[in-house]
């Protein structure tokens, strides 16, 4: 008997992605329901979680630590990309959807929020989103 590399449940990944998007939008639309001291950072952490779950839809057999690392690299790349203020990027970020995806201003604290979000999503991924099979 040998173990086959675990595979993520694609439908659960989609559900997790949609749920986190809804929570993230709610965190921005209704900030009064969150502690004021947290500011916008719950939304940033949820955005990073969404990246993990969305990437997990495609990378069903990637190890969780690799999924987390790639997700963190994507999050950090988007954040550092905010340092680039090319006119077409500024115009894209002015649109609500462009702002949600690309953000607008660089912040070191955002990197901490992304790291926390990726860590939480990696834990959820490990515990709940894999199916384990053996032959």
Secondary structure, DSSP 8 states (H G I E B T S, - for coil): --B---EE-HHHHHHHHHHHHHHHHHHHHTGGGS-GGGTTHHHHHHHHHHHHHHHHHH-TTS-HHHHHHHHHHHHHHHHHHTT---HHHHHHHHSHHHHHHH-SS--HHHHHHHHHHHHHHHHHHHHHSEE--B-
